């Protein structure tokens, strides 16, 4: 079994990762929030297919965040949650799916204004 510490070390070797903070909002009025720090997540440009789905209006306002499930400490990301990157830019999750045998979250996000 691979430990969280070993995976964290492996992600250190992966280029282009950065620390992010995931804020999970739950409750009737999103009044319950939980913040989780993720040591290694990576962003990718949004695809034309994602723009065509209407989740964002342009590539400038959207981004795709990939977050390893093991680094979320059991938290689950849902639409409406936020991701804050290392530059303090806040991204709202518009769509979320699980990839790579459900080991990674793929979050299509819109930049908050």
RAFENGI-V744502 format. One record per helix or strand of 2 or more residues. SS is the DSSP state (hx for helix, st for strand). FROM is the first residue (numbers start at 1). LEN is the number of residues. If there is no record, write none. Layout:
BEGIN
ss=[SS;SS]
from=[FROM;FROM]
len=[LEN;LEN]
END
This chain:
BEGIN
ss=[hx;st;st;hx;st;hx;st;st;st]
from=[4;18;32;48;62;69;82;90;104]
len=[9;9;14;5;7;4;3;10;8]
END
